[in-house]
Amino acid sequence: MLKSILKDDRGGQLLLALLLILAFVIPALNILVAEGHPLHVETYTITLLGKYLTYALLALAVDLIWGYLGILSLGHGAFFALGGYAMGMYLMRQIGDRGVYGDPILPDFMVFLNWKELPWFWNGFDMFWFACLMVVLVPGVLAWVFGYLAFRSRVSGVYLSIMTQALTFALMLAFFRNEMGFGGNNGLTDFKDMLGFSLQSDTTRIVLFVASAIALMTGYLVCRAVIASRLGKVALATRDEESRVRFIGYNVDQIKLWIFVLSAVLAGIAGALYVPQVGIINPGEFAPLNSIEIVVWVALGGRATLFGAVVGAVLINYAKSWFTIELPEVWLFALGGLFVMATLFLPEGITGFVSKYFSRKTPAKEASL
């Protein structure tokens, strides 16, 4: 089964092998190698790598619908943020009476705002399984409702992109309001532990990194399984010639809808893994600029390759980390420059360029032999 999914996917095979190696090697270099040794990996670095892996899963979700279905979503940051808020609500409930105000039930921001009781939609988030269920259901249901209305109305192209951006912008404005009960401008933060384990401990950080790597590998295999299936072939046909696919008799709206929902669920899982590693979730994650950045990751890495989206997400976020430390005022200009460069000189992304380069070299070598 696994062999058939990864057939003719050399990049995916290398990516999964690398992730599997990193999931073992990085923790080992942190635990077994003494501090100060050149091979020792700091806990901070592990957390940073874990954050990059959650971004890679988010990029994977966008590439699934943009690269293979032709839907350019400029609002996937919303699904990422909703998954993050669901996990953040669980982490807030775990604080209990250790908060600033010592209330065992109400989070600190609710006490500060004179809330008298916990809102009904916070009920159940003291249980980890319920929070995990909401991480999947909330983005999934929102994507289903949005997709059902949009695809049923035959909205496509730039109009659909604008609608997705409007969705995330509307959610950002809503979550900024204190009346919503999600922490307003400050969001959710000051998390203490998860499943009884301190989020500040090295062991917990390592476990979250490994969980992020496993989630990325699983997400990649799920996306590849969809692409390799009959559904994936119809999705590709829909991307290229939607009217012909409709004429043949396929229900194009349903195909778009369920792949769009799967993509949103993957984005929500990425957000849920992101929050405990970063330690905060606020309405800024809904910002339309964040969703546009995700598209840049995919475009630069290589659209419709899946593994290219992962490469693009890691490379650009590493560049972002460097720029925000060394040249913070230059980052947005650099990001715009990267997108222009990818559009003009790397239309198939970095991975597409590398694949073409090696495909040209291989026949030449075989001819010389």
KENUKE-306073 format. One record per residue: residue in one letter; z, y, x of N, C-alpha, C in turn. Coordinates in pm, whole numbers, plus 50000, padded with zeros to 5 digits. Layout:
BEGIN
aZYXZYXZYX
...
This chain:
BEGIN
m500004988050083500005000050000500005012650087
l500955013050182501065024650271499815026150356
k499265014750398498065014950481496875020750405
s496755017250277495635022350197495785037250170
i497025041950155497265056250129496865064650249
l497195059650369496945067250491495625063750559
k494795056050492493515052150548492655064650573
d492075065350692491215076650732491975089950737
d493295089250747494105101450756494835101450889
r494085103750995494665103451130495745114151146
g495475126051093496455136751102497755133251032
g497655127250914498845123250840499635112450912
q498935103050972499615092451047500395098351164
l499775107551237500455113951350501645122251302
l501465129351190502545137551136503745129051097
l503525118151025504615109550982505315103051101
a504535099051201505125093151321505995103451393
l505505115751402506265126251469507555129451394
l507465130351262508665133051182509695121851196
l509225109551198510135098151213510825098651348
i510075102051452510665103151587511685114551591
l511305126151536512205137651538513495134851461
a513405127351351514585124251270515615116251348
f515175108851451516095101251535516435108551664
v515425114551726515605120251859516425133051856
i516135142251764516845155051759518345153251739
p518785145351640520235143051628520845136451751
a520095127051813520615120351931520815130152046
l519885139452063520015149352170521155159052143
n521545160452019522685169051986524015161752007
i524055149051966525315141551969525595135352105
l524565129352166524765121452287524645129352416
v523935140552413523735148452535524745159852538
a525425161352648526495171252661525945185552654
e526775194652602526395208752596526195214052738
g525195222652753524875227952884523775220252954
h523535207752908522455199852966521125205052913
p520075205052997518775210252952518205203252829
l518575190652807518045183152694518905184252568
h520045190952580520915192252463520285201552359
v520315197052233519785205052122520955211052045
e520995224252038522075231051969522015228651818
t523175229251754523245227651609522455238551539
y522485250651594521705261551536520215258151534
t519745252051642518325248151648517995237651544
i518925228351524518715217851423518615224151284
t519485233751256519435240551127518125248151110
l517665254551217516405261951211515235252451186
l515245240951253514185231051233514225225551090
g515435223451039515565218750901514985228650802
k515195241550828514625251850742513095251550749
y512555249650869511095248750883510535236950804
l511265225850803510795213950731510775216350580
t511745223950529511725227050385510545236250353
y510235245450443509055253850424507785245350427
a507765235250514506595226550524506385218850394
l507475214350332507365207450203506835216850095
l507275229350101506775239450007505275241850028
a504845242750153503425244550183502615232550135
l503185220750149502535208550102502285209249952
a503265214349878503135215549733501995225049695
v501885236149769500815245749740499455240049777
d499375232849889498095227149930497605216649831
l498525209649766498145199449669497335205449555
i497765217149506497045222949391495925232349435
w496085239049548495045248249593493925240849664
g494295232049755493275225049832492525214549754
y493225207449664492605196049597492325198349449
l492835209349394492585212249253491945225949233
g491955234049338491325247149330492145257649259
i493445255149238494315264949171495075272649277
l494765285349292495465293749389496705299649322
s497855293849351499105298449293499745308849384
l500005320649329500715331149401502135332649347
g502645321749291503985322249233504825310049263
h504425302149362505195289949389506565292949450
g506725305149500508055309049546509075308549434
a508625309949309509525309449193510105295449177
f509285285149190509765271349176510705267849291
f510375272649411511225270849528512595277149503
a512605289449452513855296549428514665290049317
l514015285149212514735278749102515435266049150
g514745258249233515395246549291516575250549378
g516415261549451517495266549534518685271349454
y518425278149344519515282849257520255271149194
a519545260849155520205249149096521175242949197
m520755241549322521655236149423522755246249456
g522425259249458523425269449485524525269649380
m524175267249255525175266849148526145255249168
y525625243949213526515232649244527465236349358
l526915242449464527735246049580528785256449544
m528445265649452529425275549408530565268949330
r530245258949249531285252049172532225244149264
q531725240449382532545232749476533575241349548
i533415254649543534355263649612535735262949547
g535765262349413537035261349341537935273249367
d539215270649393540175281549412540205286749556
r539225282849637539165287849775538385300849785
g537925306149673537205318849673538125330649699
v537555342349707538325354549735539365357049626
y539005354549500539905357349389540725345249346
g540455333749404541275321949379541125315749242
d540075319049168539865313149036539255299249052
p539875288848995539375275249014538085272148939
i537745280448841536565277848758535465288048782
l535795300748772534785311348781534465314748926
p533165315648961532785320549094533265334949113
d533395339149238533935352449269533185363749199
f531845362849195531095374049137531375375348987
m531695364248920532015364948778533385371348757
v534335368048845535655374248836535535389248860
f534745393148959534555407348991533935414948874
l533035408348800532365414648687533125412948555
n534365407548565535245405948447534705396048344
w534025385648390533615375048299534875367248261
k535005363548137536195356748089536065341448091
e534845336748080534635322248081533305318848146
l533195306548185531985301948252530845301148150
p529665306948180528525305948087528135291348062
w527595288647945527265274847907526295268348004
f525355276248061524335270248148524875266848287
w526145270248314526795265948438527515252548420
n527675248148298528375235548273527575223848331
g528285214748394527655202948453527325204548600
f527295216948650526925219048789528055216048887
d529185211348836530235206448925529955192048967
m528885186048913528505172348946527195172449025
f527185165449135526025165649225524795159749158
w524965148749085523805142249022523155151448919
f523995159148848523465168448748522675179548816
a523205184748927522495195149002521155190049052
c521125177649104519865171749152518865170249038
l519375166648920518505165348804517895178848767
m518715189448773518225202848741517255208048846
v517435203848971516505207749077515085203249044
v514995191748980513685186348941513245191648805
l514165191848709513805195248572513455209948551
v514235219048607514025233248581512655237948630
p512295235648758510935239548799509855231648725
g510135218748701509145210348634508855214948492
v509905217948416509725222248277509035235848272
l509455245148360508815258248363507335256848396
a507015248348494505605246248531504835239948416
w505475230848343504795224348231504485234448121
v505465242748086505245252747981504175262748024
f504305268048146503345277748196501945271548205
g501875259548263500585252948281499945249248149
y500755244548053500205240747923499535252547855
l500235264047857499685275947792498465281347867
a498525281147999497445286948078496195278048076
f496365265148101495215256248108494595253747971
r495455253747868494925252047733494045263847694
s494395275647748493625287747719492455289547813
r492235279647901491135279847997491235291648095
v492445295648127492625306148227492445299948365
s491655306348449491395300748582491065312148679
g490845308248803490425317948904491465328648932
v490985340748954491865351748992492835355248880
y492445353148754493325356248642494565347148644
l494355334348675495485325048684496385328848801
s495795332848913496585336949029497465348848995
i496895358448923497655370348884498795366548789
m498525357048699499575352648606500725345948679
t500415337848779501485331248855502315341548932
q501635351848983502365362349054503225370348957
a502715372848838503495379948737504725371748697
l504585358548693505705349848658506845351348757
t506525350448885507585351348985508175365348992
f507355375648967507875389248968508835391448850
a508485386048735509355387148617510685380048640
l510635368448700511875361148730512725368648832
m512085374848930512825382649029513585393948961
l512925401248872513575412348802514715407248714
a514525395748652515565390148565516795385948646
f516565379248759517685374348839518425385448911
f517815397048925518495408448984519575414148890
r519485411148763520415416548664521735408548666
n522855415648672524165409048673524415401348544
e523815406148434524045399848304523485385648296
m522585382148386521995368748384522985357948425
g523995361748503525005352048544524635344048667
f523785349648754523395342748876523715350749002
g524665359948991525085367349108524365380449132
g523385383549048522685396249062522025398049197
n522125410049249521465413649375521955405249491
n523235401749493523815394149604523505379249597
g523175374249480522875360149466524095351249481
l523895339349530524955329449548525135326849697
t526385327349744526635325449886528095321349908
d528515321250033529885317550072530195303050035
f529195294250050529395280150018530365273750119
k531135264150071532145257650155531745243550196
d531455235250098531155221250130530195215250029
m529745203250063528785196049979529185181349979
l529445176149860529925162349846531195160049927
g532005170449941533265169350014533155171450163
f531965173750216531765175750360531485190450387
s532135195850487531975209950521530545212950564
l529995223750509528635227750545528575233850685
q529725236850742529755242750876529835232350986
s530095219850949530235209451052528875205251107
d528885201251234527645196951298527055184751229
t527915175551185527435163251121526685166350993
t527225175450912526555179050786525205185550813
r525155194150914523895200650951522845190350992
i523285180351067522365169951112521865161750993
v522775158350902522395150550783521385158350698
l521585171350683520645179550606519285180150674
f519285180750807518015180550881517265167450858
v517985156350869517365143250848516885141950703
a517685146950608517275146550467516005154650445
s515885165850514514675174150501513455166850557
a513645159950669512555152350729512115140950637
i513085134050578512775123050486512065128350362
a512545139750310511915145650192510475149650221
l510225155050340508865159050378507965146750391
m508465136150453507675123950466507375117850329
t508385117550243508195112150108507215120650029
g507375133850037506475142949967505045141250014
y504875139550144503515137650198502895124750143
l503675114050142503155101250094502825101949944
v503645108949868503375110649725502075118349704
c501905129149779500675137049767499455128949809
r499585121349916498465113049961498135102149858
a499185096649795498965086449692498185092349574
v498525104649538497815111249427496355113749466
i496145118849588494785122049633493925109549646
a494545098449692493785086149712493525078649582
s494195082449474494045075449347492825080649270
r492585074649156491495079149069491765093449020
l493035096248994493415109648951493015120049056
g493245116649183492885125749291491395128249299
k490625117749279489155119249283488665128149169
v489265126449052488885134948939489325149348965
a490485151049029490965164449062489995171549157
l489505164149257488525169949349487245173749277
a486815165149186485615168149108485845180449020
t487045181648966487395193248885487355205948967
r487845205149088487815216749176486385221549203
d485485212049221484115215449260483205218249140
e483335210249034482455211748918483245208848790
e484085218048749484965215548634484175213148506
s483115220648483482355219248359481735205348348
r481265199848458480675186348455481725175848424
v482915177448482483995167848457484385168248309
r484425180048251484715181148107483615174348025
f482375176148068481235170447994481275155147997
i481725149448108481815134848119482835129348021
g483865137347992484845132847894486285132747943
y486535137148066487895137448117488665149248058
n489965147148039490825157747989491285166148109
v490495175948144490745184048263492065191548252
d492405196248133493645203948115494865195548150
q494865182848109495995174048139496055170748289
i494915169048350494885166248495495475177948571
k495045189848538495595201848603497095202948579
l497495200448455498885202448416499825193548495
w499525180548504500475171448566500505172748718
i499385176148778499415178648923500165191648951
f499995201548863500705214248877502215212048865
v502635203548771504065200448753504605193148877
l503865183548929504285176449049504465186149165
s503535195249179503625205249285504875213849270
a505195217849148506385226049122507665218449153
v507685205649121508865197349149509085196249300
l508015194249376508135193649522508675206849577
a508195217949521508685231049564510175232749532
g510595227849415512005228549378512895220449471
i512435208549509513205200249603513315207249738
a512235213549781512275221149906513315232149900
g513385239249786514375249849770515795244549771
a516005232949711517335227049707517825223049846
l516925218549932517295215050069517455227450156
y516755238050121516805250450197518155257450186
v518715257950065519905265950038521145261650118
p521525248750120522715245350198522555247450349
q521335247650398521115249750541521145264550577
v520655272950487520635287350512521935293850467
g522555288650361523845293650317523795304750214
i522635307550158522525318150058521245316249977
i521285320749852520085321549769520225334149684
n519225342649689519275355149612517905357849551
p517805367949463516525370549394515375374049487
g515675377649611514605380749706513665369149729
e514145356749703513275344949720512155344749616
f512335352049505511285352849403510205363049438
a510425371049542509505381949574508065376849588
p507095383549523505695379249531505195377849674
l505705386149766505265385349905505555371649965
n506675365549925507005352249975505945341949934
s505495342749809504475333449761503145335749832
i502845348349862501615351249936501695345650077
e502875346250138503065340550272502765325550272
i503195318850167502965304350159501465301250163
v500685309350091499235307450090498665309550230
v499225319150304498775321550441499075309450528
w500255303350510500585291150586499505280650568
v499165278350440498195267750408496815271350463
a496405283850446495075288050493494965286850644
l495995291150716495935290550862496025276250912
g496855268150848496995254250893495775245750861
g495195247950745494025240050705494155235250562
r493435241950473493485238450332492845224950306
a493375217750207492875204550165492975194150276
t494045194850354494305184650456495715179050442
l496585186050374498015182950360498765184750492
f498375177250595499085178650723498825192350784
g497685198350754497405211750802498375221850743
a498755220050617499725229050554501065228350624
v501445216450665502715214550739502645221750873
v501535220150944501355226751073501405241951057
g500695247050958500675261450935502055266950902
a502815259950818504145264550779505075265350900
v505055255050983505945254851100505555265551201
l504255266551230503805276251331504085290651288
i503765294051164503935307851119505415311451108
n506235302151064507655305351053508325306051189
y507815298451286508315300051423507925313851475
a506675317851447506235331251488507065342051418
k507385339851291508195349451217509575350851278
s510175339651317511495339951380511455347951510
w510385346051586510255353251714510035368151690
f509135371551599508825385551573510025393051515
t510775386651424511895393551361513035396451460
i513035389351572514025391951677513495401951778
e512275399651824511715407951931511025420551879
l510215419151774509435430451722509465430251568
p510625433151511510755431751364509815440551284
e509495452451334508645461551259507175457551261
v506825447851345505415443951363505055431951276
w506055424651223505795411651163504765412151049
l504915421350955504005421750841502565424450885
f502395432750987501045435151039500495422551105
a501375415451176500955402951241500565392551137
l501325391751028501025382150921499665385250859
g499415398050830498125401950776496995398850872
g497235401251000496225398251102495915383451110
l496955375051096496745360651099495885356150982
f496115361950864495335358050747493875362250763
v493655374250814492285378950836491595370250941
m492315366851047491745358551152491365344751099
a492275339151016491985325950959490765326450868
t490645337250791489525338550697488195340150770
l488185348250876486935351350946486545340951049
f487525336251128487195327751242487635313251226
l488595310651136489055296851115489045293650965
p487875293350904487805290950759488395277450717
e488405267850808488995254750777490365253150842
g490925264050893492255263750952492295257951092
i493475257851148493665252751284493305238051292
t493785230051197493525215751202492045212751183
g491365220551099489935218551081489165221651208
f489565232351277488925236051403489135225151508
v490365220251519490665209751618489895196951586
s489825193251458489105181051419487615182051453
k487035193751427485625195751460485385195151610
y486315200851686486185200951832486165186751887
f487105178451842487175164751893486035156151839
s485555159051718484435151351663483155154151742
r483035166051799481885169251884481995162652020
k483225161552071483425155752203483225140652203
t483635134052094483595119452089482175113852097
p481205118652019479835113352032479255115352171
a479585126652233479065129352367479555119052466
k480845115352455481395105152545480755091652522
e480555088252392479975075352360478515074452410
a477805085752402476415086052448476335083952599
s477295089852672477285088652818477595074552863
l478365067152779478665053252813477465044252786
